[in-house]
Amino acid sequence: MKFAAAFFAAICGTALAISSPVKAQSSDSKSAWSDRVTVSAEGGHVMGNPIAKFRLTEYMSYACPRCGQFEKDSHVPLKANYVDRGHVSFEVRHLILNGIDMAAALMARCGTRDRFFGNHNALLGNQITMLNRFDALDIKAKAATREGTVSERLIKTAQGAGLFEFMQGRGYGRAELVACLSNKEEQQILTAMTNNAIELVKPERAQTPTFTLNGKYIGNVRDWAPLEAGLSRLPQ
């Protein structure tokens, strides 16, 4: 916590010296900053003001219970108190841990970019069901998810975890989901993103969720309460 406090203090000081305030959207604007979604050069999805003074990035996994808890705790206050005010943007990047995680990440990213954060929230809300359903598979079914091409393995993993049914409930067709799971370019983006994340935070610290602010690693912060304590001190 002391490291985190010092980190935020350093960021605040630097920002005040080199940045001018970014104006938030007016209260009568037709849409909030949290409705604005762009894609970063690294392939992550960014919610909020593209030129926000503070760029918060989460490196996460859909197989990580702590990531699920972070999403539950932060979903409303992060948007309302920070992103919508225009001075903080929030980017989700993936640190893939296993096949279920890769399948879920590909499904989260399926379709247009504006669908991502809704899928992200929904998948994390369904996380326990997804993991339990896969764990309940018999030995033969689990073994099948390790056979075939990468795309074939991901399709069988998604099927075993109940992800096809879940995402079809969100309006996707099975063929569309199969295409997303089989998208080699997206698979490569997620693999590169994971490798870059590990290089950034170093293997001994490559836990999920992990956070950076303006590209700098925030030490000893993996939950919403300590993260918000730092965000609340950022100048607007």
Rosetta blueprint (number, residue, H / E / L):
1 M L
2 K H
3 F H
4 A H
5 A H
6 A H
7 F H
8 F H
9 A H
10 A H
11 I H
12 C H
13 G H
14 T H
15 A H
16 L H
17 A H
18 I H
19 S L
20 S L
21 P L
22 V L
23 K L
24 A L
25 Q L
26 S L
27 S L
28 D L
29 S L
30 K L
31 S L
32 A L
33 W H
34 S H
35 D H
36 R L
37 V E
38 T E
39 V E
40 S L
41 A L
42 E L
43 G L
44 G L
45 H E
46 V E
47 M E
48 G L
49 N L
50 P L
51 I L
52 A L
53 K L
54 F E
55 R E
56 L E
57 T E
58 E E
59 Y E
60 M E
61 S L
62 Y L
63 A L
64 C L
65 P H
66 R H
67 C H
68 G H
69 Q H
70 F H
71 E H
72 K H
73 D H
74 S H
75 H H
76 V H
77 P H
78 L H
79 K H
80 A H
81 N H
82 Y L
83 V H
84 D H
85 R H
86 G L
87 H L
88 V E
89 S E
90 F E
91 E E
92 V E
93 R E
94 H E
95 L L
96 I L
97 L L
98 N L
99 G H
100 I H
101 D H
102 M H
103 A H
104 A H
105 A H
106 L H
107 M H
108 A H
109 R L
110 C L
111 G L
112 T L
113 R H
114 D H
115 R H
116 F H
117 F H
118 G H
119 N H
120 H H
121 N H
122 A H
123 L H
124 L H
125 G H
126 N L
127 Q H
128 I H
129 T H
130 M H
131 L H
132 N H
133 R H
134 F H
135 D H
136 A L
137 L L
138 D L
139 I H
140 K H
141 A H
142 K H
143 A H
144 A H
145 T L
146 R L
147 E L
148 G L
149 T L
150 V H
151 S H
152 E H
153 R H
154 L H
155 I H
156 K H
157 T H
158 A H
159 Q H
160 G H
161 A L
162 G L
163 L H
164 F H
165 E H
166 F H
167 M H
168 Q H
169 G L
170 R L
171 G L
172 Y L
173 G L
174 R H
175 A H
176 E H
177 L H
178 V H
179 A H
180 C H
181 L H
182 S L
183 N L
184 K H
185 E H
186 E H
187 Q H
188 Q H
189 I H
190 L H
191 T H
192 A H
193 M H
194 T H
195 N H
196 N H
197 A H
198 I H
199 E H
200 L H
201 V H
202 K L
203 P H
204 E H
205 R H
206 A L
207 Q L
208 T L
209 P L
210 T E
211 F E
212 T E
213 L E
214 N L
215 G L
216 K E
217 Y E
218 I L
219 G L
220 N L
221 V L
222 R L
223 D L
224 W H
225 A H
226 P H
227 L H
228 E H
229 A H
230 G H
231 L H
232 S L
233 R L
234 L L
235 P L
236 Q L
